[in-house]
Amino acid sequence: MKRKKIFLAIMTAFLTLFAISLMTFLPLGGARKAEAQDLKIGFILKTMQEARYQIDKSLFIAKAEALGAQVIFDSSSNNELTQLRQVEKMLEEGIQLLVLQPVNTGTAGNLVRLAHEKGIKVVGYDSMLQDGPLDFMVMQDSWAVGKLQGQAMLEWFKQKKGKLEGKIALIMGQPQDSNAAAMSSGAIEIIKKNPGLELVAQRSHLDWSPDLARETTETLLVKFNNKIDAFICNNSGLASGVIAALALEGLADTDKVFVAGSDADLRNIIYIVQGKQTADIWKKIKPLAYKAAEVAISLAKKPDKAVKDVVKDFKMINNGFMDVPTIITPVVLVTKDNIDNTVIEGGFFTKEQVYGQLISEN
């Protein structure tokens, strides 16, 4: 009996020590997993109006979740007040970092200040806010977008007109938007270097509206008796509005009028195949969305560390208020000649998506 009691005591002590060792070592991995699962990132896009934003959303969320974070997503329908409410709501829900594409780049600094009051860092996405604080920025080179459009236009004038002479309309996005301004400045620089080219119109469009772009184009065609040679548009949706107006006049033809967009929406890539649009700009979404997710999670995991100690390989860009640490991702010109080895080879669209309608018509 004594031996039995001694044996039970020894076993009890052993099991107790074993349980303590499990409590000491096992929770480390479990805690890390819990920490990753509890990491909550807010992601707000200014709109879902353009087709590309479905891709931005899905790629960002997929990458963030693969890195162990939960994403709270919303889009603002190009409405400033809506975006303010969304930011407030996400802060109340306990996000640890906010990734924000601002509706109004001129006033979005106030949204960042709101987050900073709660101790939350903000990573800008795609559109650099102006004259306000920002912790980090991940964007495409908007100025390069306009430059690529302008260079494509010069080639078109040489091939179709035999000279660099003609009238150009610049169809811009949201008034006061920094992206619209940067893209336009890239194109304007090209135009100014060629005195035979005349910029006859430079119009902004509320909410980046394709319908308003169509109305603008209709008005300009009447004013200039259909004698506008080129339309450079800040995004693909605006280009679609321009093409709708040109079609009514029998001018939606790359032999007659140059049209360039930006975002490489599927509809516009099909327009290029059909000979209605000359060029678009493919803003590679995957590196943009993936890098934004990586930066966001890195900063959220180390909230007390300086950005420069967490993220590497960035450049500083001044937004009128401060030098913002910025990572810039690539943009690519798309024309009829390189569709296959750009948006198709890059996995943005399939051949069936791009050429399917053309094949069915034949």
C-alpha positions, 0 to 999 in steps of 0.5 A: 500500500505504501509503495502504491501511495509513493508511486501515485505521488511521484506520478502526480508530481510528474504530471504536474511538472509536465503540465507546467512545461506545456503551459510554459512553452506551447502558448508561444506559438499559440499566442503568435497565432492569436496575435496574427488572427487578432490583427485587424487592418482597415482597407477603404477604397474611394470607389468600386465604380471602375472594374479594376477596384474589384481586383484591388480589393480581392488581391489586398485581402488575399495577401493580408489574410495570407499574412495572418490579418483580418481585413475590414473593407469598405468603399466610399462611392466617391463621397467624402462624408461617406468616407469620414463615417467609414473611417470613424466606424473602423476606428471604433471597431478596433483596427490596428492600421488603416489603408486609405485611398482618399476620395478627396486628396486635398482634405484627407489629411483630416482623416489621418489626423483622426486616426492618429488621435487613436494612435493608428497609423495610416498607409495611403493607397494609390492616391497621395493625399496633399497638404496633410500627414501620412505615415506611408504611401504605396502608389503607382507613378501617376506622372509616368501614366500621363507621360506614356499617354502623351508619348503614345499620342505623338506616335499616333500623330506621326502615323495617322497625320504625318505631322505633330499638329492638331487639337487635344482635349484633356479629360480629367478626373475628380477636381482637386485630385492629386492623381488626376493632377499628376497624370495630367501634368505628365501629358501636358509636359509632352504637349508643351514640348510640341508647339504644333499641338494645341490643348483646346480643353482641360476639364475635370469631372466630378466623381470621375463620372463617365457620363459627365465625360461623355457630355463634355465630349459632346459639347467639345465636338459641337464647339470645334465642329468635330475637329478634335484629334486626340482625347487623353483621359485620366482613367478608363471610365472617362475614356469610355464616356469619350468613346460613347460620344465619338461613336454618335458622330462616327468618330470612334475609330483609331484612324480618326481620333486618338483616345487614351485611358488609364486602368486597363479596364476590360471594356477599354482593352476590348475597345483597343482590339476593336479599333475604337481606342488607341492606348490604355495604361495598365497599372499593375494591381498585384504589386500595388495591392500586395506591397500595400498589404505587406507594409500595412501588416509590418507597421501594425505589428510594430506600432511603436517603431519608426517607419524607417526601422520597419519598412525598407527600400522606399523613397521620400515624396513631398505632399506639400505638408511633409516628406512621405515614405513612398513605394512606387509600383510600375505602369505599362502602356497597352496598345493593339500591338502588345495586348498579348504580352502585357495584360494577357501574359501578365494574367490580368485578363484571359485571351477569351475575355479580350478576344471572345467578343471579336471571335463570336462576331466572326 
